[in-house]
């Protein structure tokens, strides 16, 4: 190979992120103005970039409010941008959710609501249901994030603790027409799961949410009581499919992991490297998936794999981390550390794993890079890779080597991007 592996892998990540940028995806997709008002509301890590794209492509009057993560804002002229905390909600997010719900409730049948939703919206649009406090939602959010629960389960619980999620925002806006634009960060691209589906029907129930807490042995008395009351019919369920509130509404999927993987595969082919897309919806424990991909890469090196070198294994989705140690690190760095241990420093294999939003978990990096000499350099630096993996301290491992990938906010979010480069056969 004549290309530099690190530069090549970074170029694939950049291609994946570029394919999910709102400024490229929104123009030409907006509906015509109605006879009434046009209001823009939204939440998520891409919300500010989506709001600016709407402003740039909309010729008539409009106003609005979106909430995004701290550091992910962009200046807009007609749409207010509020920054709040993610992944654990804070008071600024709650205040923004109060205002967003109130604005939606002011609409009538002649009005149009453009709702801009992307990953991260669940934590950012956080208005507790009646009888619950923000501290209740914060405690449950922390517990769910640490226990390794998949995002669909986490968002099922969030919907039933919220005054805005699970279709409640669209219900508040009824009878206005609601057009929702989505950038999906969930496997399967289910609109009801992205940001906990504030504008789409919710097929899950209070009983489902209660079962999630029980499965993961999460103790939260006030939350559990609320869910039990809901399951007993003492609290209003989320709006379900077939509800009249959604009769005039539309959902437009703008960006997905599949689209970004296709862009990366095209970039790899242009560089003379065969891409093998393993899927856009991979789930499971990050360390397990990392070891699996290492074995697949070694099979390719030995000529027993599904592709011949030079090739690159591409995948998306959302793995999970069950936090048992006191270290720092997100699912992408944990994936890479497990992959490094399984590869044992095999020559000719490099990898990158990063979240397309620029944040791996709750850290300041998007992910990291893995090289054939990673374990050797770690040993020289006195790092015990296996012990750091056991302590969930993959961030500390790659930070010490200078191999963290730090991009800053990308203002989009189609979840994890992974690429393993097999440069040559044995």
KOLZATI-428453 format. One line per 2 residues: number of its first residue (from 1); their letters; for each residue x, y, z of N, C-alpha, C, O. Coordinates in steps of 0.1 Angstrom, whole numbers. Example, Ala and Ser with C-alpha at 12.3 -4.5 7.8 and 13.67 -1.06 7.14 Angstrom:
<recs>
1> AS> 132/-57/78/123/-45/78/132/-33/78/142/-33/85; 128/-22/71/137/-11/71/129/0/79/134/11/80;
</recs>
This chain:
<recs>
1> XX> 8/-12/0/0/0/0/9/12/0/19/13/7; 5/22/-8/12/34/-9/6/45/0/12/56/2;
3> XX> -6/43/5/-12/53/14/-8/51/28/-5/40/33; -9/62/36/-6/61/50/-18/56/57/-29/62/56;
5> XX> -17/45/65/-29/39/71/-37/49/80/-49/49/79; -30/57/88/-37/66/97/-45/76/89/-56/79/92;
7> XX> -38/82/79/-45/92/71/-57/86/63/-67/92/62; -55/74/59/-65/67/51/-78/65/60/-89/68/56;
9> XX> -75/60/72/-86/57/81/-94/70/86/-106/70/86; -86/80/88/-92/93/92/-100/98/80/-111/104/82;
11> XX> -96/96/68/-103/101/56/-117/94/55/-127/99/50; -117/81/59/-130/73/58/-140/79/69/-151/80/66;
13> XX> -134/82/81/-143/88/91/-148/101/86/-160/104/88; -140/109/81/-144/122/76/-155/121/65/-164/129/65;
15> XX> -153/111/56/-163/109/46/-177/105/52/-187/109/47; -176/97/62/-189/92/69/-196/104/75/-208/106/74;
17> XX> -188/113/82/-194/125/88/-199/134/78/-210/140/80; -192/137/67/-196/146/57/-210/142/51/-218/150/47;
19> XX> -212/129/50/-224/124/43/-236/126/52/-248/124/48; -234/130/65/-245/132/74/-247/147/78/-254/150/88;
21> XX> -242/156/70/-242/170/74/-256/176/69/-260/175/58; -263/183/78/-276/188/75/-276/198/64/-285/199/56;
23> XX> -265/206/62/-265/216/52/-266/210/38/-270/217/28; -262/197/37/-262/191/24/-275/183/22/-279/180/11;
25> XX> -282/180/33/-293/170/32/-307/177/33/-317/172/27; -308/189/39/-321/196/40/-325/204/28/-337/204/25;
27> XX> -316/210/21/-321/218/10/-329/210/0/-326/199/-4; -341/216/-4/-350/209/-13/-359/199/-7/-368/193/-14;
29> XX> -358/197/6/-367/187/13/-378/193/22/-386/186/28; -378/207/22/-388/213/31/-401/215/24/-401/216/12;
31> XX> -412/214/31/-425/215/25/-428/230/21/-421/239/26; -438/232/13/-442/246/10/-448/253/22/-454/246/31;
33> XX> -447/266/24/-454/273/35/-469/271/35/-475/269/24; -475/271/46/-489/270/47/-495/284/48/-488/294/47;
35> XX> -508/285/50/-514/299/52/-512/304/66/-515/316/68; -507/296/75/-505/301/89/-490/303/92/-482/306/83;
37> XX> -487/302/105/-474/304/110/-465/291/107/-470/280/105; -452/293/106/-442/282/105/-433/283/117/-426/293/119;
39> XX> -433/273/125/-426/272/137/-416/261/136/-419/250/131; -403/263/141/-393/253/141/-389/250/155/-386/259/163;
41> XX> -390/237/158/-386/232/172/-377/220/170/-378/213/160; -368/218/179/-359/207/177/-350/204/189/-349/212/198;
43> XX> -344/192/189/-335/188/200/-325/178/194/-329/169/186; -313/179/199/-303/169/195/-290/176/192/-288/188/192;
45> XX> -279/167/191/-266/172/188/-265/179/175/-256/188/172; -274/176/165/-274/182/152/-284/193/151/-285/199/140;
47> XX> -291/197/162/-302/206/161/-299/219/156/-306/225/148; -287/225/160/-283/238/156/-280/238/141/-283/248/134;
49> XX> -272/228/137/-269/228/123/-281/226/114/-282/231/103; -291/218/119/-303/216/111/-311/229/111/-317/232/101;
51> XX> -311/236/122/-318/249/122/-312/259/112/-320/266/105; -299/260/112/-293/269/102/-296/265/88/-298/273/79;
53> XX> -296/252/85/-299/247/72/-314/250/68/-316/254/57; -323/250/78/-337/254/75/-337/269/72/-343/273/62;
55> XX> -331/277/80/-330/291/77/-325/294/63/-330/303/56; -314/288/59/-308/290/47/-317/286/35/-316/292/24;
57> XX> -327/277/37/-334/272/26/-349/276/26/-357/273/18; -353/284/37/-367/288/38/-368/303/34/-361/311/40;
59> XX> -378/306/26/-379/319/21/-389/327/28/-389/340/28; -399/321/35/-409/328/42/-406/331/56/-395/328/61;
61> XX> -416/337/63/-413/340/78/-413/327/86/-420/317/82; -405/327/96/-405/316/105/-398/320/118/-391/330/119;
63> XX> -401/312/129/-395/314/142/-393/301/148/-398/291/143; -386/300/159/-384/287/166/-374/287/177/-368/297/180;
65> XX> -372/275/182/-363/272/193/-358/258/192/-366/249/191; -345/256/193/-340/243/193/-330/242/205/-324/252/209;
67> XX> -328/230/210/-318/228/221/-308/218/217/-311/207/211; -295/221/219/-284/212/215/-275/211/227/-276/217/237;
69> XX> -265/202/225/-255/200/236/-246/212/237/-243/219/228; -240/214/249/-230/224/252/-219/223/241/-214/212/239;
71> XX> -216/234/235/-205/234/225/-209/231/211/-201/232/202; -222/227/209/-227/223/196/-236/233/189/-241/231/179;
73> XX> -237/245/195/-245/255/190/-239/262/178/-227/262/176; -248/269/170/-244/277/159/-253/289/159/-265/288/163;
75> XX> -248/301/155/-257/313/155/-267/312/144/-263/309/132; -279/314/147/-290/315/137/-297/329/139/-297/335/149;
77> XX> -304/333/128/-310/346/128/-324/346/133/-328/356/140; -332/336/130/-346/336/133/-350/325/143/-360/325/149;
79> XX> -341/315/145/-344/304/154/-334/305/166/-322/305/164; -340/305/178/-331/306/190/-325/292/192/-331/282/191;
81> XX> -312/292/196/-305/280/199/-301/281/214/-294/290/219; -305/270/221/-302/269/236/-293/257/237/-295/246/231;
83> XX> -282/258/246/-273/247/248/-276/241/262/-279/249/272; -275/228/263/-278/221/276/-270/209/277/-261/206/269;
85> XX> -272/202/288/-263/190/291/-267/177/284/-279/175/282; -257/169/282/-259/156/276/-247/147/280/-236/153/280;
87> XX> -248/135/284/-260/126/283/-270/127/295/-281/122/295; -265/133/306/-274/135/318/-280/148/317/-273/158/317;
89> XX> -294/149/318/-300/162/316/-298/172/327/-294/168/338; -299/185/324/-297/195/334/-309/205/334/-318/204/326;
91> XX> -308/216/342/-319/225/344/-321/233/331/-333/237/327; -311/236/323/-312/244/311/-320/236/301/-328/241/293;
93> XX> -318/223/300/-325/214/291/-340/214/295/-349/214/287; -342/213/308/-356/213/313/-363/226/310/-375/225/305;
95> XX> -357/237/312/-363/250/309/-366/251/294/-376/256/290; -357/246/285/-359/247/271/-371/238/267/-379/242/258;
97> XX> -372/226/273/-383/217/270/-396/223/274/-406/222/267; -397/231/286/-409/238/290/-413/248/279/-425/248/275;
99> XX> -404/255/274/-407/265/264/-411/259/251/-420/264/244; -404/248/247/-407/241/234/-421/236/235/-429/237/225;
101> XX> -425/229/246/-438/224/247/-449/235/247/-459/233/241; -446/246/253/-455/257/253/-457/263/239/-468/267/235;
103> XX> -446/264/232/-447/270/218/-456/260/209/-464/265/201; -453/247/210/-461/238/203/-476/239/205/-484/237/196;
105> XX> -479/241/218/-493/241/222/-501/253/217/-513/254/217; -494/263/212/-500/276/207/-504/274/192/-511/283/187;
107> XX> -500/264/186/-503/262/171/-518/258/169/-524/252/177; -523/261/157/-536/257/153/-535/250/139/-525/248/134;
109> XX> -547/247/134/-548/238/122/-541/244/109/-537/237/101; -540/257/109/-534/264/97/-519/265/98/-512/269/89;
111> XX> -513/261/109/-499/263/112/-491/251/108/-496/240/107; -478/253/106/-468/242/103/-457/242/113/-451/252/116;
113> XX> -455/230/118/-444/228/128/-433/219/121/-436/208/117; -421/225/119/-410/217/114/-402/213/126/-396/221/134;
115> XX> -401/200/129/-394/195/141/-381/189/136/-381/180/128; -370/193/142/-356/189/139/-351/180/150/-348/185/161;
117> XX> -350/167/147/-346/158/158/-334/149/154/-333/145/143; -325/148/163/-313/140/161/-309/134/174/-314/137/185;
119> XX> -299/125/173/-294/118/185/-290/128/196/-284/139/193; -292/124/209/-290/133/220/-302/140/224/-302/146/235;
121> XX> -313/140/216/-325/148/219/-332/143/232/-339/150/238; -330/130/235/-337/125/247/-332/132/260/-341/136/268;
123> XX> -319/134/261/-314/141/273/-316/156/272/-318/162/283; -316/161/260/-317/176/259/-331/181/260/-333/192/265;
125> XX> -341/173/256/-355/177/257/-361/170/269/-369/161/267; -357/174/281/-359/167/293/-369/174/302/-365/183/310;
127> XX> -382/171/301/-392/177/309/-399/166/317/-407/158/311; -396/164/330/-402/153/337/-417/153/337/-424/164/337;
129> XX> -423/141/337/-437/140/338/-442/145/351/-434/146/361; -455/148/352/-460/153/365/-458/143/376/-460/131/375;
131> XX> -453/149/387/-450/141/399/-436/136/400/-431/131/411; -428/139/390/-413/136/390/-405/148/390/-409/158/384;
133> XX> -393/148/395/-384/159/395/-372/156/385/-370/144/382; -365/166/382/-354/165/373/-343/155/379/-337/148/372;
135> XX> -342/156/392/-332/147/399/-336/132/397/-327/124/397; -349/129/396/-353/115/394/-348/111/380/-343/100/379;
137> XX> -350/119/370/-346/115/357/-331/115/356/-325/106/349; -324/123/363/-309/123/362/-304/110/368/-295/104/363;
139> XX> -309/106/379/-305/94/386/-307/81/377/-298/73/376; -319/81/371/-322/69/363/-314/69/350/-309/59/345;
141> XX> -311/81/345/-303/82/333/-289/77/335/-283/69/327; -283/81/347/-270/76/350/-269/61/352/-260/54/347;
143> XX> -279/56/358/-280/41/361/-281/33/347/-275/23/345; -290/38/339/-292/32/326/-280/32/317/-277/22/310;
145> XX> -273/43/317/-261/45/309/-249/36/314/-241/31/306; -249/33/327/-238/25/333/-241/10/332/-231/2/332;
147> XX> -253/6/330/-256/-8/332/-255/-16/318/-256/-28/318; -253/-9/307/-251/-15/295/-264/-18/287/-265/-26/278;
149> XX> -275/-11/291/-288/-13/285/-287/-8/271/-281/3/268; -294/-14/261/-294/-9/247/-303/4/247/-311/6/255;
151> XX> -300/12/236/-307/25/236/-322/24/235/-329/32/240; -327/13/228/-342/12/227/-348/10/241/-359/16/244;
153> XX> -341/3/250/-346/1/264/-345/14/271/-355/18/278; -334/21/270/-332/34/277/-343/44/273/-349/50/282;
155> XX> -345/45/260/-355/54/255/-369/50/259/-378/59/260; -372/38/260/-385/33/264/-388/39/278/-399/44/281;
157> XX> -378/38/287/-380/44/301/-381/59/300/-390/65/306; -373/65/292/-373/80/291/-387/85/287/-392/95/292;
159> XX> -393/78/277/-406/82/272/-416/83/283/-425/92/283; -415/73/292/-426/72/302/-423/80/315/-430/79/325;
161> XX> -412/88/314/-409/97/325/-410/111/320/-406/120/327; -415/113/308/-414/126/301/-428/132/298/-437/125/295;
163> XX> -428/145/297/-440/153/292/-438/156/277/-448/162/272; -427/153/271/-425/157/257/-422/145/248/-425/146/236;
165> XX> -416/134/253/-412/123/245/-424/114/242/-435/115/247; -421/103/233/-431/93/230/-443/99/223/-454/95/226;
167> XX> -441/109/214/-452/115/207/-460/126/214/-469/132/208; -456/129/226/-463/140/234/-461/154/228/-470/162/229;
169> XX> -450/156/222/-448/170/216/-457/171/204/-463/182/202; -459/161/195/-468/162/184/-482/163/189/-490/171/183;
171> XX> -485/156/200/-499/157/205/-502/171/210/-513/176/208; -492/178/216/-494/191/220/-496/201/209/-503/211/210;
173> XX> -489/198/197/-490/207/186/-503/205/178/-507/213/170; -510/194/180/-522/191/172/-533/202/175/-534/206/186;
175> XX> -539/207/164/-541/201/151/-532/206/140/-535/205/128; -521/213/144/-511/218/134/-505/206/126/-504/195/132;
177> XX> -500/208/114/-493/197/107/-479/197/112/-473/208/113; -473/185/115/-460/184/120/-452/176/109/-455/165/106;
179> XX> -441/182/105/-431/175/96/-418/174/104/-412/184/107; -414/161/106/-402/159/114/-391/154/105/-392/146/97;
181> XX> -379/161/107/-367/157/100/-358/150/110/-354/156/121; -353/138/106/-346/130/115/-332/128/110/-330/125/98;
183> XX> -322/128/119/-309/123/117/-307/111/127/-307/114/139; -307/99/122/-308/87/131/-295/83/136/-285/81/129;
185> XX> -295/81/150/-283/75/156/-286/62/163/-279/57/172; -297/56/158/-301/43/164/-301/32/154/-303/34/142;
187> XX> -298/20/158/-298/8/149/-313/6/145/-322/6/153; -314/3/132/-328/1/127/-335/14/123/-345/13/116;
189> XX> -329/25/127/-335/38/122/-350/40/125/-357/45/117; -354/35/137/-368/36/141/-371/50/146/-365/54/156;
191> XX> -380/58/139/-383/71/143/-388/72/158/-386/82/164; -394/61/163/-399/61/176/-388/60/187/-390/62/199;
193> XX> -376/56/182/-365/55/192/-355/67/191/-349/70/201; -354/73/179/-345/84/178/-349/96/187/-360/101/186;
195> XX> -341/99/197/-344/110/206/-357/107/214/-364/116/218; -360/94/215/-373/90/222/-385/94/215/-396/96/221;
197> XX> -384/97/202/-396/99/194/-406/110/199/-418/106/201; -402/122/201/-412/132/206/-424/135/197/-434/140/201;
199> XX> -422/132/184/-433/136/174/-439/124/167/-446/126/157; -436/112/171/-441/100/164/-448/91/175/-445/91/187;
201> XX> -457/82/170/-465/73/179/-455/64/187/-444/61/182; -459/61/199/-450/52/207/-457/39/210/-468/38/216;
203> XX> -451/28/205/-457/15/207/-454/9/220/-460/-2/224; -445/15/228/-441/9/241/-451/14/252/-458/23/250;
205> XX> -450/7/264/-460/10/274/-452/13/288/-440/10/289; -460/17/298/-455/19/311/-449/5/316/-439/5/323;
207> XX> -457/-6/313/-452/-19/318/-439/-23/311/-431/-29/318; -437/-19/299/-424/-22/292/-413/-14/299/-402/-20/302;
209> XX> -415/-2/303/-405/6/309/-402/1/323/-390/0/327; -412/-4/330/-410/-10/344/-402/-22/342/-393/-25/351;
211> XX> -404/-30/332/-397/-43/330/-382/-40/327/-373/-48/331; -379/-29/321/-365/-25/319/-357/-23/332/-346/-28/334;
213> XX> -364/-15/341/-357/-12/354/-355/-26/361/-345/-27/368; -365/-34/361/-364/-47/368/-353/-56/362/-346/-63/369;
215> XX> -352/-56/349/-342/-64/342/-328/-60/346/-320/-69/349; -326/-47/347/-312/-42/350/-311/-39/365/-301/-33/369;
217> XX> -321/-43/373/-320/-41/388/-317/-27/392/-308/-25/401; -324/-18/386/-322/-4/389/-332/0/399/-344/-1/397;
219> XX> -327/5/411/-336/9/421/-338/25/421/-329/32/423; -350/29/419/-354/43/418/-368/44/423/-378/44/415;
221> XX> -371/45/436/-384/44/441/-395/53/435/-406/48/432; -391/66/434/-401/75/428/-405/72/414/-416/72/409;
223> XX> -394/68/406/-396/65/392/-404/52/391/-413/50/383; -401/42/399/-408/29/399/-423/31/402/-431/25/396;
225> XX> -425/39/412/-439/42/416/-447/48/404/-458/45/401; -440/58/397/-447/64/386/-450/54/375/-461/55/369;
227> XX> -441/45/372/-443/35/362/-454/25/366/-462/21/358; -454/22/378/-464/12/383/-478/19/382/-488/12/378;
229> XX> -479/32/386/-491/39/385/-496/39/370/-508/37/367; -487/42/361/-490/42/347/-495/29/342/-504/28/334;
231> XX> -488/18/346/-492/5/342/-505/1/347/-512/-7/341; -509/7/358/-522/4/364/-533/13/358/-545/13/363;
233> XX> -530/22/349/-539/31/343/-542/43/350/-551/51/348; -533/47/360/-535/59/368/-527/71/362/-528/82/368;
235> XX> -520/69/351/-513/80/344/-516/78/329/-517/67/325; -516/89/322/-519/88/308/-508/82/300/-496/86/301;
237> XX> -511/72/292/-501/66/283/-496/75/272/-503/85/269; -485/72/266/-480/79/255/-489/77/243/-496/66/242;
239> XX> -490/86/233/-499/85/222/-495/73/213/-483/71/211; -504/65/209/-501/52/202/-504/53/187/-510/63/182;
241> XX> -499/44/179/-502/44/165/-517/44/162/-524/37/169; -521/52/152/-535/54/149/-541/66/156/-553/69/153;
243> XX> -534/72/165/-539/84/172/-542/95/162/-533/97/153; -553/102/163/-556/113/154/-546/124/154/-545/131/144;
245> XX> -538/125/164/-528/136/165/-517/135/154/-511/145/151; -516/123/148/-505/121/138/-511/120/124/-503/117/115;
247> XX> -524/122/122/-530/120/109/-524/128/98/-523/123/87; -520/140/101/-515/149/90/-500/150/90/-494/158/82;
249> XX> -493/142/99/-479/144/101/-471/136/91/-475/127/84; -458/140/90/-449/133/81/-435/132/88/-431/141/95;
251> XX> -428/122/85/-414/120/90/-405/118/78/-407/110/69; -394/126/78/-384/126/67/-371/122/73/-365/129/82;
253> XX> -365/110/69/-353/105/74/-341/111/65/-340/108/53; -333/120/71/-323/127/64/-310/119/63/-304/118/52;
255> XX> -305/114/74/-292/108/75/-293/95/83/-300/95/93; -285/85/79/-285/73/86/-270/67/86/-262/72/78;
257> XX> -268/58/94/-255/51/94/-252/44/81/-240/44/76; -262/39/75/-260/32/62/-255/41/51/-246/38/44;
259> XX> -261/53/51/-257/63/41/-242/67/43/-234/68/34; -238/68/56/-224/72/59/-214/61/56/-203/64/51;
261> XX> -218/49/58/-210/37/55/-208/36/40/-197/33/35; -218/39/33/-217/39/18/-207/49/13/-199/47/4;
263> XX> -207/61/19/-198/71/16/-184/67/19/-174/70/11; -182/61/31/-168/56/34/-164/45/25/-152/44/21;
265> XX> -173/36/21/-169/25/12/-165/31/-2/-156/26/-8; -172/41/-6/-168/47/-19/-155/53/-18/-147/52/-28;
267> XX> -152/60/-7/-138/66/-5/-127/55/-5/-117/57/-10; -130/44/2/-120/33/2/-118/28/-12/-106/25/-16;
269> XX> -128/25/-20/-126/20/-33/-118/30/-42/-110/26/-50; -120/43/-40/-113/53/-47/-98/52/-44/-89/56/-52;
271> XX> -95/48/-32/-81/47/-28/-75/33/-31/-63/30/-28; -83/24/-38/-77/11/-42/-78/1/-31/-71/-9/-31;
273> XX> -87/3/-21/-89/-6/-10/-103/-12/-10/-112/-5/-11; -104/-25/-10/-117/-32/-10/-125/-30/3/-120/-34/13;
275> XX> -137/-24/2/-144/-23/14/-153/-35/16/-159/-40/7; -155/-39/29/-164/-49/33/-173/-44/44/-168/-42/55;
277> XX> -186/-41/41/-195/-35/51/-201/-46/59/-208/-54/53; -198/-46/72/-203/-57/80/-217/-54/85/-224/-63/91;
279> XX> -222/-41/84/-235/-38/88/-235/-24/94/-225/-20/100; -247/-18/94/-248/-5/100/-255/-5/114/-259/5/120;
281> XX> -258/-18/118/-266/-19/130/-260/-29/140/-268/-36/147; -247/-29/141/-241/-38/151/-243/-34/165/-242/-22/168;
283> XX> -246/-43/173/-248/-41/188/-240/-51/196/-233/-59/190; -242/-50/209/-235/-60/218/-224/-52/226/-222/-40/224;
285> XX> -218/-60/234/-207/-54/243/-196/-50/234/-191/-57/226; -191/-37/236/-180/-32/228/-168/-41/228/-162/-42/218;
287> XX> -164/-46/239/-152/-54/240/-154/-67/233/-144/-73/227; -166/-73/233/-168/-85/225/-168/-83/210/-161/-90/203;
289> XX> -174/-72/206/-174/-69/191/-160/-66/187/-156/-70/176; -152/-59/195/-138/-56/192/-130/-69/189/-122/-69/180;
291> XX> -131/-78/198/-124/-91/197/-129/-99/185/-121/-105/178; -142/-98/182/-147/-105/170/-141/-99/157/-137/-106/148;
293> XX> -140/-86/156/-135/-80/145/-120/-82/143/-115/-83/132; -113/-84/154/-99/-87/153/-98/-101/147/-89/-103/139;
295> XX> -106/-110/151/-105/-124/146/-108/-124/131/-102/-131/123; -118/-116/127/-121/-115/113/-110/-109/105/-107/-113/93;
297> XX> -104/-99/110/-92/-93/103/-81/-103/102/-74/-103/91; -78/-110/112/-68/-121/111/-71/-131/101/-62/-136/94;
299> XX> -84/-135/100/-88/-144/89/-85/-139/75/-81/-146/66; -88/-126/74/-85/-119/61/-70/-120/58/-66/-122/46;
301> XX> -62/-117/68/-47/-117/66/-43/-131/61/-34/-133/53; -49/-141/67/-45/-155/64/-52/-161/51/-49/-172/48;
303> XX> -60/-152/45/-66/-157/32/-79/-165/35/-84/-171/25; -84/-165/47/-96/-173/50/-108/-164/52/-119/-169/55;
305> XX> -107/-151/51/-117/-142/54/-126/-139/42/-123/-144/31; -136/-130/43/-145/-127/32/-139/-117/22/-146/-114/12;
307> XX> -128/-111/25/-121/-102/16/-106/-104/16/-100/-109/25; -100/-100/4/-85/-102/3/-79/-88/5/-84/-78/1;
309> XX> -68/-88/12/-60/-75/14/-55/-70/1/-52/-77/-8; -54/-56/-1/-58/-47/10/-73/-45/10/-80/-43/0;
311> XX> -78/-46/22/-93/-44/24/-95/-37/37/-87/-36/46; -108/-32/39/-111/-25/51/-125/-30/55/-135/-30/47;
313> XX> -126/-34/68/-139/-38/74/-146/-26/80/-141/-19/88; -158/-23/75/-165/-11/79/-178/-15/86/-184/-25/83;
315> XX> -181/-8/97/-193/-11/104/-198/1/112/-191/10/115; -211/1/114/-218/11/123/-227/5/133/-226/-8/135;
317> XX> -234/13/140/-243/7/150/-240/14/164/-234/24/164; -243/7/174/-241/12/188/-238/0/197/-248/-7/201;
319> XX> -226/-2/201/-223/-12/211/-225/-6/225/-229/6/226; -223/-14/235/-226/-9/248/-214/-13/257/-206/-21/254;
321> XX> -213/-5/268/-203/-8/279/-210/-9/292/-218/-1/296; -207/-20/299/-212/-22/312/-201/-17/322/-190/-23/322;
323> XX> -203/-6/329/-192/0/336/-191/-7/350/-200/-7/358; -179/-13/352/-176/-20/365/-164/-13/371/-162/-15/383;
325> XX> -156/-7/363/-144/0/368/-146/15/370/-156/20/368; -135/21/375/-136/36/378/-128/44/367/-126/56/370;
327> XX> -125/38/356/-118/45/346/-127/54/337/-139/55/339; -121/60/327/-128/68/317/-127/61/303/-118/54/300;
329> XX> -137/64/296/-137/58/282/-151/55/277/-160/51/285; -153/57/264/-166/53/258/-165/40/251/-155/33/252;
331> XX> -176/37/244/-177/24/237/-167/22/226/-162/11/223; -163/33/219/-154/31/208/-139/29/212/-133/20/206;
333> XX> -135/36/223/-122/33/228/-121/19/234/-111/12/233; -132/15/241/-132/1/247/-132/-9/236/-125/-20/237;
335> XX> -139/-7/225/-139/-16/214/-124/-18/208/-120/-29/206; -117/-6/207/-104/-7/201/-94/-13/211/-85/-21/206;
337> XX> -95/-11/224/-86/-17/233/-88/-32/233/-78/-40/233; -100/-37/233/-102/-51/232/-97/-57/219/-92/-68/218;
339> XX> -99/-49/208/-94/-54/195/-78/-55/195/-72/-64/190; -72/-45/202/-57/-45/203/-52/-58/210/-43/-64/205;
341> XX> -59/-61/221/-55/-73/228/-57/-85/220/-49/-95/221; -67/-86/212/-70/-98/204/-60/-99/192/-57/-110/188;
343> XX> -56/-88/187/-46/-88/176/-32/-91/180/-24/-96/172; -29/-88/192/-15/-91/198/-4/-84/189/7/-90/187;
345> XX> -7/-72/184/3/-65/177/6/-70/163/17/-68/158; -3/-77/157/-1/-83/144/2/-71/134/-5/-61/133;
347> XX> 12/-74/126/16/-64/116/6/-63/105/0/-73/101; 4/-51/100/-4/-50/88/-19/-47/91/-27/-46/82;
349> XX> -22/-45/104/-36/-42/107/-37/-29/115/-31/-28/126; -45/-20/111/-48/-7/117/-63/-6/119/-71/-13/112;
351> XX> -67/3/128/-82/5/130/-85/18/135/-77/25/142; -97/23/133/-103/35/139/-117/32/143/-124/24/137;
353> XX> -120/37/155/-134/36/160/-138/50/166/-130/54/175; -149/56/162/-152/69/167/-167/71/165/-174/66/156;
355> XX> -172/80/174/-186/84/172/-187/96/163/-179/105/164; -197/95/154/-198/105/143/-202/119/149/-201/129/142;
357> XX> -206/119/162/-209/132/168/-197/139/174/-198/151/178; -186/132/174/-174/138/179/-172/135/194/-163/141/200;
359> XX> -181/127/200/-180/124/215/-182/110/217/-192/104/213; -172/104/223/-172/89/226/-177/88/241/-170/90/250;
361> XX> -190/85/242/-196/84/255/-198/98/260/-207/106/255; -191/102/271/-192/116/276/-179/123/277/-177/133/284;
363> XX> -169/117/269/-155/123/270/-153/134/259/-163/138/252; -141/139/258/-138/150/249/-133/145/236/-129/153/227;
365> XX> -132/132/234/-127/126/221/-138/119/214/-148/116/219; -136/118/200/-146/111/192/-143/96/193/-153/88/192;
367> XX> -131/92/195/-127/78/195/-112/77/196/-105/85/203; -106/68/188/-91/66/189/-87/58/176/-95/54/168;
369> XX> -74/57/175/-67/50/164/-59/39/170/-53/40/180; -59/27/163/-51/16/167/-41/12/156/-44/12/144;
371> XX> -28/10/160/-18/6/150/-11/-7/154/-14/-12/166; -4/-13/145/3/-26/149/12/-25/161/14/-35/168;
373> XX> 18/-13/163/27/-12/175/20/-6/187/27/-2/197; 7/-6/188/0/0/199/4/-7/212/7/0/222;
375> XX> 3/-20/213/6/-27/225/21/-26/229/24/-25/241; 29/-26/219/44/-24/222/47/-11/228/54/-10/238;
377> XX> 41/0/222/43/13/228/37/14/242/42/21/250; 26/8/244/19/8/257/28/1/267/29/6/278;
379> XX> 34/-10/264/43/-17/273/55/-8/277/59/-8/288; 60/-2/267/72/7/269/68/19/279/76/23/287;
381> XX> 55/23/278/50/34/286/46/29/300/41/37/308; 47/16/302/43/10/315/28/8/317/23/8/328;
383> XX> 21/7/305/6/6/306/2/-9/305/8/-17/297; -7/-13/314/-12/-27/314/-25/-27/307/-35/-23/312;
385> XX> -25/-31/294/-37/-30/286/-49/-38/291/-60/-33/292; -46/-50/295/-57/-58/301/-63/-53/313/-75/-53/315;
387> XX> -54/-47/322/-59/-41/335/-67/-29/332/-78/-26/338; -63/-21/322/-71/-9/319/-84/-12/312/-94/-5/315;
389> XX> -84/-23/305/-97/-27/299/-107/-31/310/-119/-28/310; -102/-39/320/-110/-43/331/-115/-32/339/-126/-33/345;
391> XX> -107/-21/339/-111/-9/347/-120/1/339/-123/12/344; -124/-3/327/-131/6/318/-123/19/316/-129/30/315;
393> XX> -110/18/314/-102/30/313/-95/30/299/-83/33/298; -102/27/288/-97/28/275/-93/42/271/-83/44/264;
395> XX> -100/52/276/-96/66/274/-82/68/279/-73/74/272; -79/64/291/-66/66/297/-55/59/289/-44/64/288;
397> XX> -58/47/284/-49/40/276/-45/47/264/-33/50/261; -54/51/255/-51/58/243/-46/72/245/-39/78/237;
399> XX> -51/79/255/-46/92/258/-31/92/261/-23/101/257; -26/82/269/-12/81/272/-3/79/260/8/82/260;
401> XX> -9/73/249/-2/70/237/-3/81/227/4/81/217; -11/91/230/-14/102/220/-22/97/208/-21/103/198;
403> XX> -30/87/210/-38/81/199/-53/84/200/-61/78/192; -57/93/208/-71/97/208/-74/105/196/-66/112/191;
405> XX> -86/103/191/-91/111/179/-100/122/185/-111/119/190; -95/134/184/-103/145/190/-107/154/178/-98/160/171;
407> XX> -120/155/175/-125/163/164/-132/175/168/-134/184/160; -137/176/180/-146/186/184/-160/183/179/-162/172/172;
409> XX> -170/191/182/-184/188/177/-185/187/162/-180/196/155; -191/177/157/-193/176/142/-207/181/139/-210/184/127;
411> XX> -216/183/148/-229/188/147/-238/179/138/-247/183/130; -235/166/138/-244/156/133/-242/144/142/-234/144/151;
413> XX> -249/133/138/-248/121/147/-255/109/141/-268/108/142; -248/101/134/-253/88/129/-246/76/136/-245/65/131;
415> XX> -242/79/149/-237/69/158/-223/64/154/-215/72/148; -219/52/158/-205/48/157/-200/45/143/-208/40/135;
417> XX> -188/47/141/-181/44/128/-169/36/132/-160/41/139; -167/24/126/-156/16/128/-150/11/115/-157/8/106;
419> XX> -137/12/114/-130/7/102/-117/0/106/-109/6/113; -115/-12/101/-103/-20/104/-96/-23/90/-102/-29/82;
421> XX> -84/-17/89/-77/-18/76/-67/-30/77/-59/-31/86; -68/-39/67/-59/-51/66/-51/-47/53/-55/-49/42;
423> XX> -38/-43/56/-30/-38/45/-24/-48/36/-23/-46/24; -21/-60/42/-14/-70/33/-16/-84/39/-19/-85/51;
425> XX> -15/-94/30/-16/-108/35/-3/-112/41/7/-105/40; -3/-124/47/10/-129/53/20/-131/42/31/-136/45;
</recs>
